[in-house]
Amino acid sequence: MKKLVSLFLSIFVVLGILAACSNNAEETTATEKVETSTETSSDQFPVTIQDALDQEVVIEKQPERIVSLIPSNTEIAFGLGLGEEIVGVSDFDNYPEEVNEKEKIGGMEFNVEKIISLKPDLVLAHASSAHNSKDGLDQLRNAGITVLVVNDAKSFEEVYESIEMIGKATGKTKEAEVMINNMKEKVEEIRTKAKEIQEKAKVFVEVSPAPDIFTTGKGTFMHEMLEIINAENAAGDQEGWVQLTEEAIIQLNPDVIVTTYGYYVENPVEQVLSRKGWENVSAIQNKRVYDVNSDAVTRSGPRLVEGLEELASVVYPEVFKK
């Protein structure tokens, strides 16, 4: 179990490390492919971008073949309408469904030869793994492939920066602007609605199960989301990803417990509810334990808005349930 938790957390950080607005009868969300700009995208090139490693990356022409090394970059690219241009994705990519039709280029250790064989114009790398993958990225650069290292976003604002960077690199600046505005509008709508809440719920987030329970403190998407929906993070005095003992969690006495590991643990809610010694915890007594989509609340892409909506609906169902 400890090996499983360790593996999960390393993958979770790398990947983590994730809006609806109506217009008359039509509705567009941040996760949908946005309408293509009427401007000629190729007119925007060449462009120079300062990437997450503070390197100036020059992109001479609009990329026609793109490889993405991390799911968050992939989801942003698909959302910008670049599904046809994406020719390779990581083994961890699972959204949208079209990624299953793309060539796989490896996981945290990507296959350099495979990527080169796909003849990409642009490789979208990520700051969370760039230092560990330095040799591989240098091999791609030496092969004449443009590599752009996207920032490791830890907040909504930084996700907007990621979207803007990818949009500029691919000639989709207008589409990126629409995606960002859709996300901002939805987040603000939720924030405004949450101001109605008079009594904050204390929420404990479990990102890995017992016996090695990890949670999210400050500097994580889950913490920011809890602030947006006007809830209290039970581990809000902690920083980043932290491990807590069961005794410490019991003392916190959260009103709500949210798990994010239902995709690999069977019946996570039932497991939490049946823990011995937890009978007096408020969340257990009131059966307020919920599992949410891990990708949507940790992956630094447009689906963070969906994660925010899901979190709001389980913490404050009387306010946010449709």
Contacts in CASP RR format, 6 or more apart in sequence:
PFRMAT RR
TARGET T0000
AUTHOR 0000-0000-0000
METHOD contacts of the structure
MODEL  1
MKKLVSLFLSIFVVLGILAACSNNAEETTATEKVETSTETSSDQFPVTIQ
DALDQEVVIEKQPERIVSLIPSNTEIAFGLGLGEEIVGVSDFDNYPEEVN
EKEKIGGMEFNVEKIISLKPDLVLAHASSAHNSKDGLDQLRNAGITVLVV
NDAKSFEEVYESIEMIGKATGKTKEAEVMINNMKEKVEEIRTKAKEIQEK
AKVFVEVSPAPDIFTTGKGTFMHEMLEIINAENAAGDQEGWVQLTEEAII
QLNPDVIVTTYGYYVENPVEQVLSRKGWENVSAIQNKRVYDVNSDAVTRS
GPRLVEGLEELASVVYPEVFKK
1 211 0 8 1.000
1 212 0 8 1.000
2 212 0 8 1.000
5 208 0 8 1.000
5 209 0 8 1.000
5 212 0 8 1.000
5 214 0 8 1.000
8 208 0 8 1.000
8 261 0 8 1.000
8 264 0 8 1.000
9 207 0 8 1.000
9 208 0 8 1.000
9 214 0 8 1.000
9 241 0 8 1.000
10 108 0 8 1.000
11 92 0 8 1.000
11 108 0 8 1.000
12 207 0 8 1.000
12 241 0 8 1.000
12 294 0 8 1.000
12 298 0 8 1.000
13 128 0 8 1.000
13 241 0 8 1.000
14 70 0 8 1.000
14 108 0 8 1.000
14 126 0 8 1.000
14 128 0 8 1.000
14 129 0 8 1.000
15 70 0 8 1.000
15 71 0 8 1.000
15 72 0 8 1.000
15 92 0 8 1.000
15 295 0 8 1.000
15 298 0 8 1.000
15 299 0 8 1.000
16 72 0 8 1.000
16 128 0 8 1.000
16 221 0 8 1.000
16 298 0 8 1.000
16 299 0 8 1.000
16 300 0 8 1.000
17 128 0 8 1.000
17 152 0 8 1.000
17 154 0 8 1.000
17 300 0 8 1.000
18 72 0 8 1.000
18 75 0 8 1.000
18 159 0 8 1.000
18 221 0 8 1.000
18 295 0 8 1.000
18 296 0 8 1.000
18 297 0 8 1.000
18 298 0 8 1.000
18 299 0 8 1.000
18 300 0 8 1.000
18 301 0 8 1.000
18 302 0 8 1.000
18 303 0 8 1.000
18 304 0 8 1.000
18 307 0 8 1.000
19 29 0 8 1.000
19 30 0 8 1.000
19 182 0 8 1.000
19 183 0 8 1.000
19 184 0 8 1.000
19 185 0 8 1.000
19 186 0 8 1.000
19 187 0 8 1.000
19 302 0 8 1.000
19 305 0 8 1.000
20 27 0 8 1.000
20 28 0 8 1.000
20 29 0 8 1.000
20 30 0 8 1.000
20 182 0 8 1.000
20 186 0 8 1.000
20 305 0 8 1.000
21 27 0 8 1.000
21 28 0 8 1.000
21 29 0 8 1.000
21 182 0 8 1.000
21 185 0 8 1.000
21 186 0 8 1.000
28 34 0 8 1.000
28 35 0 8 1.000
28 178 0 8 1.000
28 182 0 8 1.000
29 182 0 8 1.000
29 305 0 8 1.000
30 179 0 8 1.000
30 182 0 8 1.000
30 183 0 8 1.000
30 186 0 8 1.000
30 302 0 8 1.000
30 303 0 8 1.000
30 305 0 8 1.000
31 75 0 8 1.000
31 79 0 8 1.000
31 302 0 8 1.000
31 303 0 8 1.000
31 305 0 8 1.000
31 306 0 8 1.000
32 79 0 8 1.000
33 78 0 8 1.000
33 79 0 8 1.000
33 80 0 8 1.000
33 81 0 8 1.000
33 83 0 8 1.000
34 79 0 8 1.000
34 80 0 8 1.000
34 81 0 8 1.000
34 175 0 8 1.000
34 178 0 8 1.000
34 179 0 8 1.000
34 182 0 8 1.000
35 175 0 8 1.000
35 178 0 8 1.000
36 81 0 8 1.000
36 175 0 8 1.000
37 172 0 8 1.000
37 173 0 8 1.000
37 174 0 8 1.000
37 175 0 8 1.000
39 174 0 8 1.000
41 62 0 8 1.000
41 170 0 8 1.000
41 171 0 8 1.000
41 172 0 8 1.000
42 61 0 8 1.000
42 62 0 8 1.000
42 171 0 8 1.000
44 62 0 8 1.000
44 168 0 8 1.000
44 171 0 8 1.000
44 173 0 8 1.000
45 59 0 8 1.000
45 60 0 8 1.000
45 61 0 8 1.000
45 62 0 8 1.000
45 171 0 8 1.000
46 58 0 8 1.000
46 59 0 8 1.000
46 60 0 8 1.000
46 61 0 8 1.000
47 58 0 8 1.000
47 59 0 8 1.000
47 168 0 8 1.000
47 169 0 8 1.000
47 171 0 8 1.000
48 56 0 8 1.000
48 57 0 8 1.000
48 58 0 8 1.000
48 59 0 8 1.000
49 56 0 8 1.000
49 57 0 8 1.000
49 59 0 8 1.000
49 148 0 8 1.000
49 165 0 8 1.000
49 168 0 8 1.000
49 169 0 8 1.000
50 56 0 8 1.000
50 57 0 8 1.000
51 57 0 8 1.000
51 148 0 8 1.000
51 149 0 8 1.000
51 150 0 8 1.000
51 151 0 8 1.000
51 165 0 8 1.000
52 126 0 8 1.000
52 127 0 8 1.000
52 130 0 8 1.000
52 149 0 8 1.000
52 150 0 8 1.000
52 151 0 8 1.000
52 152 0 8 1.000
53 127 0 8 1.000
53 130 0 8 1.000
53 149 0 8 1.000
55 149 0 8 1.000
57 146 0 8 1.000
57 147 0 8 1.000
57 148 0 8 1.000
57 169 0 8 1.000
58 146 0 8 1.000
59 122 0 8 1.000
59 146 0 8 1.000
59 148 0 8 1.000
59 169 0 8 1.000
61 121 0 8 1.000
62 170 0 8 1.000
62 171 0 8 1.000
63 85 0 8 1.000
63 120 0 8 1.000
63 121 0 8 1.000
63 122 0 8 1.000
63 146 0 8 1.000
63 169 0 8 1.000
63 170 0 8 1.000
64 85 0 8 1.000
64 121 0 8 1.000
65 85 0 8 1.000
65 87 0 8 1.000
65 118 0 8 1.000
65 119 0 8 1.000
65 120 0 8 1.000
65 121 0 8 1.000
65 122 0 8 1.000
66 77 0 8 1.000
66 82 0 8 1.000
66 85 0 8 1.000
66 86 0 8 1.000
66 87 0 8 1.000
66 88 0 8 1.000
66 120 0 8 1.000
66 121 0 8 1.000
66 122 0 8 1.000
66 123 0 8 1.000
66 124 0 8 1.000
66 170 0 8 1.000
67 86 0 8 1.000
67 87 0 8 1.000
67 88 0 8 1.000
67 89 0 8 1.000
67 105 0 8 1.000
67 115 0 8 1.000
67 118 0 8 1.000
67 120 0 8 1.000
67 122 0 8 1.000
67 123 0 8 1.000
67 124 0 8 1.000
68 74 0 8 1.000
68 77 0 8 1.000
68 86 0 8 1.000
68 88 0 8 1.000
68 89 0 8 1.000
68 90 0 8 1.000
68 93 0 8 1.000
68 123 0 8 1.000
68 124 0 8 1.000
69 90 0 8 1.000
69 105 0 8 1.000
69 110 0 8 1.000
69 123 0 8 1.000
69 124 0 8 1.000
69 125 0 8 1.000
69 126 0 8 1.000
69 129 0 8 1.000
69 133 0 8 1.000
70 90 0 8 1.000
70 92 0 8 1.000
70 124 0 8 1.000
70 125 0 8 1.000
70 126 0 8 1.000
70 128 0 8 1.000
70 129 0 8 1.000
70 150 0 8 1.000
71 89 0 8 1.000
71 90 0 8 1.000
71 92 0 8 1.000
71 93 0 8 1.000
71 94 0 8 1.000
71 95 0 8 1.000
71 295 0 8 1.000
71 299 0 8 1.000
72 126 0 8 1.000
72 150 0 8 1.000
72 153 0 8 1.000
72 162 0 8 1.000
72 299 0 8 1.000
72 300 0 8 1.000
72 301 0 8 1.000
73 124 0 8 1.000
73 126 0 8 1.000
73 150 0 8 1.000
73 162 0 8 1.000
73 166 0 8 1.000
74 86 0 8 1.000
74 89 0 8 1.000
74 90 0 8 1.000
74 93 0 8 1.000
74 95 0 8 1.000
74 99 0 8 1.000
74 124 0 8 1.000
75 95 0 8 1.000
75 96 0 8 1.000
75 299 0 8 1.000
75 301 0 8 1.000
75 302 0 8 1.000
75 303 0 8 1.000
76 162 0 8 1.000
76 163 0 8 1.000
76 166 0 8 1.000
76 179 0 8 1.000
76 301 0 8 1.000
76 302 0 8 1.000
77 83 0 8 1.000
77 85 0 8 1.000
77 86 0 8 1.000
77 124 0 8 1.000
77 166 0 8 1.000
77 170 0 8 1.000
78 86 0 8 1.000
78 96 0 8 1.000
78 98 0 8 1.000
78 99 0 8 1.000
79 175 0 8 1.000
79 179 0 8 1.000
79 302 0 8 1.000
80 163 0 8 1.000
80 166 0 8 1.000
80 167 0 8 1.000
80 170 0 8 1.000
80 172 0 8 1.000
80 175 0 8 1.000
80 176 0 8 1.000
80 179 0 8 1.000
81 172 0 8 1.000
81 175 0 8 1.000
82 170 0 8 1.000
82 172 0 8 1.000
83 98 0 8 1.000
85 170 0 8 1.000
86 99 0 8 1.000
86 102 0 8 1.000
87 102 0 8 1.000
87 103 0 8 1.000
87 118 0 8 1.000
87 120 0 8 1.000
88 102 0 8 1.000
88 103 0 8 1.000
88 104 0 8 1.000
88 105 0 8 1.000
88 115 0 8 1.000
88 118 0 8 1.000
88 120 0 8 1.000
89 99 0 8 1.000
89 102 0 8 1.000
89 103 0 8 1.000
89 104 0 8 1.000
89 105 0 8 1.000
90 104 0 8 1.000
90 105 0 8 1.000
90 106 0 8 1.000
90 107 0 8 1.000
90 110 0 8 1.000
91 104 0 8 1.000
91 105 0 8 1.000
91 106 0 8 1.000
91 107 0 8 1.000
92 107 0 8 1.000
93 99 0 8 1.000
93 102 0 8 1.000
93 104 0 8 1.000
94 295 0 8 1.000
95 295 0 8 1.000
95 303 0 8 1.000
103 114 0 8 1.000
103 118 0 8 1.000
105 111 0 8 1.000
105 114 0 8 1.000
105 115 0 8 1.000
105 118 0 8 1.000
106 114 0 8 1.000
108 129 0 8 1.000
108 132 0 8 1.000
109 133 0 8 1.000
110 133 0 8 1.000
110 136 0 8 1.000
112 136 0 8 1.000
112 139 0 8 1.000
112 140 0 8 1.000
115 123 0 8 1.000
115 140 0 8 1.000
115 145 0 8 1.000
116 140 0 8 1.000
116 143 0 8 1.000
116 145 0 8 1.000
120 145 0 8 1.000
121 145 0 8 1.000
121 146 0 8 1.000
122 145 0 8 1.000
122 146 0 8 1.000
122 147 0 8 1.000
122 148 0 8 1.000
122 169 0 8 1.000
122 170 0 8 1.000
123 137 0 8 1.000
123 140 0 8 1.000
123 145 0 8 1.000
123 146 0 8 1.000
123 147 0 8 1.000
123 148 0 8 1.000
124 148 0 8 1.000
124 150 0 8 1.000
124 166 0 8 1.000
124 169 0 8 1.000
125 133 0 8 1.000
125 137 0 8 1.000
125 147 0 8 1.000
125 148 0 8 1.000
125 149 0 8 1.000
125 150 0 8 1.000
126 149 0 8 1.000
126 150 0 8 1.000
126 152 0 8 1.000
127 149 0 8 1.000
127 150 0 8 1.000
127 151 0 8 1.000
127 152 0 8 1.000
128 152 0 8 1.000
130 137 0 8 1.000
130 149 0 8 1.000
137 147 0 8 1.000
137 149 0 8 1.000
140 147 0 8 1.000
141 147 0 8 1.000
148 165 0 8 1.000
148 166 0 8 1.000
148 169 0 8 1.000
150 162 0 8 1.000
150 165 0 8 1.000
150 166 0 8 1.000
151 158 0 8 1.000
151 161 0 8 1.000
151 162 0 8 1.000
151 165 0 8 1.000
152 300 0 8 1.000
153 159 0 8 1.000
153 161 0 8 1.000
153 162 0 8 1.000
153 300 0 8 1.000
153 301 0 8 1.000
154 219 0 8 1.000
154 220 0 8 1.000
154 221 0 8 1.000
154 300 0 8 1.000
155 219 0 8 1.000
155 221 0 8 1.000
155 224 0 8 1.000
156 183 0 8 1.000
156 187 0 8 1.000
156 221 0 8 1.000
156 224 0 8 1.000
156 304 0 8 1.000
158 300 0 8 1.000
159 183 0 8 1.000
159 300 0 8 1.000
159 301 0 8 1.000
159 302 0 8 1.000
159 304 0 8 1.000
160 180 0 8 1.000
160 183 0 8 1.000
160 184 0 8 1.000
162 300 0 8 1.000
162 301 0 8 1.000
163 176 0 8 1.000
163 179 0 8 1.000
163 180 0 8 1.000
163 301 0 8 1.000
163 302 0 8 1.000
164 173 0 8 1.000
164 176 0 8 1.000
164 177 0 8 1.000
164 180 0 8 1.000
166 172 0 8 1.000
166 176 0 8 1.000
167 173 0 8 1.000
167 175 0 8 1.000
167 176 0 8 1.000
168 176 0 8 1.000
179 302 0 8 1.000
182 305 0 8 1.000
183 302 0 8 1.000
183 304 0 8 1.000
183 305 0 8 1.000
186 305 0 8 1.000
186 308 0 8 1.000
186 309 0 8 1.000
187 228 0 8 1.000
187 305 0 8 1.000
187 308 0 8 1.000
190 228 0 8 1.000
190 229 0 8 1.000
190 308 0 8 1.000
190 309 0 8 1.000
190 312 0 8 1.000
190 320 0 8 1.000
191 228 0 8 1.000
191 229 0 8 1.000
191 230 0 8 1.000
193 319 0 8 1.000
193 320 0 8 1.000
194 228 0 8 1.000
194 229 0 8 1.000
194 230 0 8 1.000
194 312 0 8 1.000
194 316 0 8 1.000
194 319 0 8 1.000
195 230 0 8 1.000
196 319 0 8 1.000
197 230 0 8 1.000
197 316 0 8 1.000
197 319 0 8 1.000
200 230 0 8 1.000
200 231 0 8 1.000
200 232 0 8 1.000
201 231 0 8 1.000
201 232 0 8 1.000
201 255 0 8 1.000
201 256 0 8 1.000
201 315 0 8 1.000
201 316 0 8 1.000
202 231 0 8 1.000
202 232 0 8 1.000
202 234 0 8 1.000
202 252 0 8 1.000
202 253 0 8 1.000
202 254 0 8 1.000
202 255 0 8 1.000
202 256 0 8 1.000
203 226 0 8 1.000
203 231 0 8 1.000
203 232 0 8 1.000
203 233 0 8 1.000
203 234 0 8 1.000
203 254 0 8 1.000
203 255 0 8 1.000
203 256 0 8 1.000
203 257 0 8 1.000
203 258 0 8 1.000
203 315 0 8 1.000
204 215 0 8 1.000
204 234 0 8 1.000
204 235 0 8 1.000
204 249 0 8 1.000
204 252 0 8 1.000
204 254 0 8 1.000
204 256 0 8 1.000
204 257 0 8 1.000
204 258 0 8 1.000
204 283 0 8 1.000
205 215 0 8 1.000
205 216 0 8 1.000
205 222 0 8 1.000
205 226 0 8 1.000
205 233 0 8 1.000
205 234 0 8 1.000
205 235 0 8 1.000
205 257 0 8 1.000
205 258 0 8 1.000
205 259 0 8 1.000
205 260 0 8 1.000
206 213 0 8 1.000
206 214 0 8 1.000
206 215 0 8 1.000
206 257 0 8 1.000
206 258 0 8 1.000
206 259 0 8 1.000
206 260 0 8 1.000
206 261 0 8 1.000
206 272 0 8 1.000
207 214 0 8 1.000
207 215 0 8 1.000
207 216 0 8 1.000
207 222 0 8 1.000
207 241 0 8 1.000
207 259 0 8 1.000
207 260 0 8 1.000
207 261 0 8 1.000
207 294 0 8 1.000
207 298 0 8 1.000
208 214 0 8 1.000
208 261 0 8 1.000
209 259 0 8 1.000
209 261 0 8 1.000
209 265 0 8 1.000
209 268 0 8 1.000
209 271 0 8 1.000
210 246 0 8 1.000
210 271 0 8 1.000
210 275 0 8 1.000
211 246 0 8 1.000
212 243 0 8 1.000
213 243 0 8 1.000
213 244 0 8 1.000
213 245 0 8 1.000
213 246 0 8 1.000
213 249 0 8 1.000
214 241 0 8 1.000
214 242 0 8 1.000
214 243 0 8 1.000
214 244 0 8 1.000
215 234 0 8 1.000
215 235 0 8 1.000
215 238 0 8 1.000
215 241 0 8 1.000
215 242 0 8 1.000
215 243 0 8 1.000
215 244 0 8 1.000
215 249 0 8 1.000
216 222 0 8 1.000
216 223 0 8 1.000
216 233 0 8 1.000
216 235 0 8 1.000
216 240 0 8 1.000
216 241 0 8 1.000
216 242 0 8 1.000
217 223 0 8 1.000
217 233 0 8 1.000
217 235 0 8 1.000
217 236 0 8 1.000
217 238 0 8 1.000
217 239 0 8 1.000
217 240 0 8 1.000
217 241 0 8 1.000
217 242 0 8 1.000
218 233 0 8 1.000
218 236 0 8 1.000
218 238 0 8 1.000
218 239 0 8 1.000
218 240 0 8 1.000
219 239 0 8 1.000
219 240 0 8 1.000
220 240 0 8 1.000
220 241 0 8 1.000
220 298 0 8 1.000
221 297 0 8 1.000
221 298 0 8 1.000
221 300 0 8 1.000
221 304 0 8 1.000
222 233 0 8 1.000
222 260 0 8 1.000
222 297 0 8 1.000
222 298 0 8 1.000
222 311 0 8 1.000
223 233 0 8 1.000
223 236 0 8 1.000
223 240 0 8 1.000
225 297 0 8 1.000
225 304 0 8 1.000
225 307 0 8 1.000
225 308 0 8 1.000
225 311 0 8 1.000
226 232 0 8 1.000
226 233 0 8 1.000
226 311 0 8 1.000
226 315 0 8 1.000
227 233 0 8 1.000
228 308 0 8 1.000
229 308 0 8 1.000
229 311 0 8 1.000
229 312 0 8 1.000
229 315 0 8 1.000
229 316 0 8 1.000
229 320 0 8 1.000
230 316 0 8 1.000
231 256 0 8 1.000
231 315 0 8 1.000
231 316 0 8 1.000
234 249 0 8 1.000
234 252 0 8 1.000
234 254 0 8 1.000
235 242 0 8 1.000
235 244 0 8 1.000
235 252 0 8 1.000
238 244 0 8 1.000
246 275 0 8 1.000
246 278 0 8 1.000
249 281 0 8 1.000
250 277 0 8 1.000
250 278 0 8 1.000
250 280 0 8 1.000
250 281 0 8 1.000
253 280 0 8 1.000
253 281 0 8 1.000
253 282 0 8 1.000
254 281 0 8 1.000
254 282 0 8 1.000
254 283 0 8 1.000
255 282 0 8 1.000
255 283 0 8 1.000
255 286 0 8 1.000
255 288 0 8 1.000
256 283 0 8 1.000
256 288 0 8 1.000
256 289 0 8 1.000
256 290 0 8 1.000
256 314 0 8 1.000
256 315 0 8 1.000
257 272 0 8 1.000
257 281 0 8 1.000
257 283 0 8 1.000
257 284 0 8 1.000
257 288 0 8 1.000
257 289 0 8 1.000
257 290 0 8 1.000
258 289 0 8 1.000
258 290 0 8 1.000
258 291 0 8 1.000
258 292 0 8 1.000
258 311 0 8 1.000
258 314 0 8 1.000
258 315 0 8 1.000
259 265 0 8 1.000
259 268 0 8 1.000
259 269 0 8 1.000
259 272 0 8 1.000
259 289 0 8 1.000
259 290 0 8 1.000
259 291 0 8 1.000
259 292 0 8 1.000
260 291 0 8 1.000
260 292 0 8 1.000
260 293 0 8 1.000
260 294 0 8 1.000
260 297 0 8 1.000
260 298 0 8 1.000
261 268 0 8 1.000
261 291 0 8 1.000
261 294 0 8 1.000
262 268 0 8 1.000
262 291 0 8 1.000
262 294 0 8 1.000
263 294 0 8 1.000
265 271 0 8 1.000
268 291 0 8 1.000
269 289 0 8 1.000
269 290 0 8 1.000
269 291 0 8 1.000
272 278 0 8 1.000
272 284 0 8 1.000
272 289 0 8 1.000
273 284 0 8 1.000
273 287 0 8 1.000
273 289 0 8 1.000
275 284 0 8 1.000
278 284 0 8 1.000
279 285 0 8 1.000
282 288 0 8 1.000
283 289 0 8 1.000
290 314 0 8 1.000
292 307 0 8 1.000
292 310 0 8 1.000
292 311 0 8 1.000
292 314 0 8 1.000
293 306 0 8 1.000
293 307 0 8 1.000
293 310 0 8 1.000
295 303 0 8 1.000
296 303 0 8 1.000
296 304 0 8 1.000
296 306 0 8 1.000
296 307 0 8 1.000
296 310 0 8 1.000
297 304 0 8 1.000
297 307 0 8 1.000
297 308 0 8 1.000
297 310 0 8 1.000
297 311 0 8 1.000
309 320 0 8 1.000
312 319 0 8 1.000
312 320 0 8 1.000
313 320 0 8 1.000
313 321 0 8 1.000
313 322 0 8 1.000
END
